[in-house]
Amino acid sequence: MELAGALPLGELAAAFASLPVFPLFDTAYFIVSVLYLKYEPGAVEMSRKSPFASWLCAMLHCFGSYILADLLLGEAPIHYFSNNSSVILATAVWYLIFFCPMNLFYKCVSFLPLKLIFVAMKEVVRVRKIAAGVHHAHHHYHHGWFVMMATGWVKGSGVALLSNLEQLLRGVWKPETNEILHMSFPTKASLYGTVLFTLQQTHWLPVSEANLIFFFTMFMIVCKVFMTATHSHASPFAPVESCLCPVFFGSVSSGHTSHHHEHHGASQEASHAPPPPAKSKEELNEGTRKRKAKKAE
């Protein structure tokens, strides 16, 4: 109790929640987002061949969550682009990362200790966006739990959910990489986080919004910094999911096996299917006459 009294967590959380994210945290968010774009195969070549397409991809990486949230709430998807300061800042970051002489800016921001700081700052922005998305949806739909969760989710992971559209802009089509089918850690964490913020917004979770923002941000920072530093793709949720999912949703092995047998049986039937009957001489002559008549026309 003495330790809890000595640490004014409530005041610290309130000060943290009121901390402005523009321009410092937004700059870090844009840097990490555009870095991930540059890591994509063929992104550098595309920036030389079609700078405009590269810029559009960068804007999707930076503002895709706002576009999706506006679409869900029936607002103009280009509404956020009226924020000239953010668009100019994101454009400057894109230009420096892709076109800075001798790649100096890219080498600096991709230096691991500095990159870890940017990653931590990006998670601050992500959690703020989730909270703002839930709050915005609650303003329009006071009892729409699923609307609040959907809006908060796309605010936190809209860039990943738009990855297939961004791939199309780069001339790539990989539907098997759909983020909903193969959720990354940020997408799952945004989904779980938006559930917590929805419960808090509807007064089912007895905690203040500032405290929830603070503690969930600390959780996201620790996880993302550790995963980035160790180059790990393992989800912290995996141990819990491996225990709960078989109980509530069953095992995937039986269904996968049956599907494999069905597919194998279908392929065998196709391979042993009888050949189509040969056309008669009259049918061949009729086809020849029709082709000659079409040429004459």
C-alpha positions in Angstrom: 0.0 0.0 0.0 2.9 2.4 0.8 4.5 1.7 -2.6 1.2 2.3 -4.4 0.7 5.5 -2.5 4.3 6.6 -3.3 3.7 6.1 -7.0 1.0 8.4 -8.3 0.0 6.0 -11.1 -3.3 7.9 -11.7 -1.5 11.2 -12.3 1.1 9.5 -14.4 -1.5 7.8 -16.6 -3.5 11.0 -17.0 -0.4 12.9 -18.0 0.6 10.2 -20.4 -2.8 10.0 -22.0 -2.8 13.8 -22.5 0.6 13.8 -24.1 0.3 15.2 -27.7 1.4 12.8 -30.4 2.0 15.4 -33.2 4.6 15.9 -34.4 7.1 13.8 -32.5 5.2 10.5 -32.1 3.6 10.8 -35.5 7.0 11.2 -37.1 8.2 8.0 -35.5 5.0 6.3 -36.7 5.6 7.4 -40.3 9.2 6.4 -40.2 8.5 2.8 -39.1 5.5 2.5 -41.5 7.6 3.6 -44.5 10.5 1.5 -43.4 8.2 -1.6 -43.5 7.2 -0.5 -47.0 10.9 -0.3 -48.1 11.4 -3.8 -46.8 8.8 -5.2 -49.2 10.4 -7.0 -52.2 10.5 -4.7 -55.3 9.5 -1.6 -53.3 12.8 0.2 -54.1 12.6 -0.6 -57.8 9.0 0.6 -57.9 10.0 3.9 -56.4 12.4 4.5 -59.3 10.0 3.4 -62.0 6.8 5.0 -60.6 7.4 7.4 -57.7 3.7 8.3 -57.6 2.7 4.6 -57.0 5.4 4.4 -54.3 4.0 7.6 -52.7 0.4 6.2 -52.7 1.7 3.0 -51.0 3.4 5.1 -48.4 0.3 7.0 -47.7 -1.7 3.8 -47.3 0.9 2.6 -44.8 0.7 5.9 -42.9 -3.1 6.6 -43.1 -4.7 3.3 -44.1 -6.3 3.0 -40.6 -8.0 6.4 -40.9 -9.3 5.5 -44.4 -10.9 2.2 -43.2 -12.4 3.8 -40.1 -14.0 6.6 -42.2 -15.5 4.1 -44.6 -17.0 2.1 -41.7 -18.6 5.2 -40.2 -19.9 6.5 -43.5 -17.5 9.4 -43.8 -15.3 10.5 -46.7 -12.3 8.2 -46.9 -10.1 11.1 -47.9 -11.2 13.2 -44.9 -7.9 12.8 -43.1 -5.9 14.0 -46.1 -7.3 17.5 -45.3 -4.7 17.5 -42.5 -2.0 19.1 -44.5 0.7 19.0 -41.8 0.4 15.2 -41.4 0.4 14.5 -45.1 3.4 16.8 -45.7 5.3 15.2 -42.8 4.6 11.7 -44.1 5.6 12.7 -47.6 8.9 14.1 -46.3 9.6 10.9 -44.4 8.8 8.8 -47.6 11.1 11.0 -49.7 14.0 10.9 -47.3 13.8 7.1 -46.8 13.6 6.3 -50.5 15.6 9.1 -52.2 18.0 10.6 -49.6 21.6 10.7 -51.1 23.7 7.7 -50.2 20.7 6.3 -48.2 21.9 8.3 -45.2 18.5 8.8 -43.7 17.5 5.2 -44.2 20.8 4.0 -42.6 20.2 6.2 -39.6 16.6 5.3 -38.9 17.1 1.6 -39.5 20.0 1.5 -37.0 18.6 -1.0 -34.5 18.9 1.0 -31.2 17.3 4.1 -32.8 14.7 1.9 -34.6 13.6 0.4 -31.3 12.8 3.9 -30.0 10.7 4.6 -33.1 8.9 1.2 -32.7 8.1 2.1 -29.1 6.8 5.5 -30.1 4.7 4.0 -32.9 2.9 1.8 -30.3 2.0 4.9 -28.4 0.2 6.2 -31.5 -1.4 2.8 -32.2 -3.1 2.6 -28.8 -4.2 6.2 -29.0 -5.8 5.5 -32.3 -7.6 2.4 -30.9 -9.0 4.5 -28.0 -10.0 7.3 -30.3 -11.7 4.9 -32.8 -13.8 3.3 -30.0 -14.7 6.8 -28.6 -15.6 8.1 -32.1 -17.9 5.1 -32.8 -19.5 5.4 -29.4 -20.4 9.0 -30.1 -22.4 7.8 -33.2 -23.6 4.4 -31.9 -24.0 4.5 -28.1 -25.0 0.8 -27.9 -23.3 -0.5 -30.9 -20.6 -2.7 -29.3 -19.6 -4.4 -32.5 -19.4 -1.0 -34.4 -17.1 0.3 -31.6 -14.9 -2.8 -31.8 -14.7 -2.8 -35.6 -13.8 0.9 -35.7 -11.2 0.5 -32.9 -9.7 -2.5 -34.6 -9.3 -0.9 -38.0 -7.9 2.2 -36.4 -5.2 0.0 -34.8 -4.4 -2.3 -37.7 -6.0 -0.8 -40.8 -2.6 -0.7 -42.6 -2.3 -4.5 -42.3 -5.9 -5.0 -43.3 -5.3 -3.0 -46.4 -2.2 -4.9 -47.3 -3.8 -6.6 -50.3 -4.8 -3.3 -51.8 -1.3 -1.9 -51.2 0.1 -5.0 -53.0 -2.1 -4.2 -56.0 -0.6 -0.7 -56.2 2.8 -2.4 -56.3 1.7 -4.8 -59.0 1.5 -7.8 -56.7 -1.4 -10.0 -55.9 -1.1 -12.5 -53.0 -4.6 -13.3 -51.7 -3.1 -16.1 -49.5 -1.4 -13.4 -47.4 -4.8 -11.9 -46.3 -4.3 -10.4 -42.8 -7.6 -11.8 -41.6 -6.5 -15.4 -42.5 -3.0 -14.9 -41.0 -3.2 -12.3 -38.3 0.1 -10.7 -37.2 0.7 -9.7 -33.6 -0.3 -6.0 -34.0 -3.6 -7.1 -35.7 -4.4 -9.5 -32.9 -3.3 -7.1 -30.2 -5.4 -4.4 -31.7 -8.4 -6.7 -31.7 -8.0 -7.6 -28.1 -7.3 -4.0 -27.2 -10.4 -2.7 -28.9 -12.5 -5.2 -26.9 -11.0 -3.8 -23.7 -11.6 -0.2 -24.7 -15.1 -1.0 -25.7 -15.8 -2.6 -22.3 -14.3 0.4 -20.7 -16.3 2.9 -22.8 -19.6 1.1 -22.0 -18.7 1.0 -18.3 -18.3 -2.8 -18.1 -14.6 -2.5 -17.3 -14.0 -0.6 -14.0 -10.9 1.3 -15.0 -10.4 4.8 -16.3 -9.5 5.4 -19.9 -6.2 7.0 -19.0 -5.1 4.0 -17.0 -6.1 1.6 -19.7 -4.2 3.6 -22.3 -1.1 3.7 -20.1 -1.0 0.0 -19.2 -2.0 -1.3 -22.7 0.6 1.0 -24.3 3.3 -0.4 -21.9 2.3 -3.9 -22.9 2.5 -3.2 -26.6 5.8 -1.4 -26.3 7.4 -4.3 -24.4 6.1 -6.9 -26.8 7.0 -5.0 -30.0 10.4 -3.8 -28.9 11.3 -7.4 -27.8 10.1 -8.9 -31.0 11.9 -6.3 -33.1 15.1 -6.6 -31.2 15.1 -10.4 -31.4 13.7 -10.5 -35.0 11.0 -12.8 -33.6 7.6 -13.4 -35.3 6.2 -15.5 -32.4 3.0 -14.1 -30.9 2.9 -13.6 -27.1 -0.7 -14.8 -27.3 0.3 -18.2 -28.8 0.5 -20.1 -25.5 -2.9 -19.0 -24.4 -4.5 -19.5 -27.8 -3.0 -23.0 -28.1 -4.8 -24.0 -24.9 -8.1 -22.3 -25.4 -8.7 -22.6 -29.2 -8.9 -26.5 -29.3 -11.4 -26.4 -26.3 -13.7 -23.8 -27.8 -13.2 -24.2 -31.6 -11.9 -27.8 -32.0 -8.8 -29.1 -33.6 -7.9 -28.2 -37.2 -6.2 -31.6 -37.9 -9.3 -33.6 -38.6 -10.9 -31.1 -40.9 -7.6 -30.5 -42.8 -7.2 -34.3 -43.3 -10.8 -34.8 -44.6 -10.3 -31.8 -46.9 -7.0 -33.3 -48.1 -8.7 -36.7 -48.8 -11.6 -34.9 -50.7 -9.1 -33.0 -52.8 -7.0 -36.0 -53.4 -10.1 -38.1 -54.4 -11.3 -35.3 -56.7 -7.9 -35.2 -58.4 -7.9 -38.9 -58.8 -11.4 -38.8 -60.4 -10.3 -36.1 -62.7 -7.2 -38.1 -63.7 -9.2 -41.2 -64.4 -12.1 -39.5 -66.1 -13.0 -41.0 -69.5 -11.8 -39.0 -72.5 -14.5 -37.0 -74.4 -16.1 -38.9 -77.3 -14.5 -38.3 -80.7 -16.5 -36.1 -83.1 -18.1 -37.7 -86.1 -17.2 -36.9 -89.7 -20.4 -35.0 -90.1 -19.8 -32.8 -87.1 -16.3 -32.0 -88.3 -17.6 -31.0 -91.8 -20.3 -28.9 -90.2 -17.7 -27.1 -88.1 -15.5 -26.4 -91.1 -18.5 -25.0 -93.1 -19.3 -22.6 -90.2 -15.7 -21.4 -90.0 -15.7 -20.7 -93.8 -19.0 -18.9 -93.6 -17.7 -16.7 -90.7 -14.6 -15.8 -92.7 -16.7 -14.9 -95.8 -18.8 -12.6 -93.6 
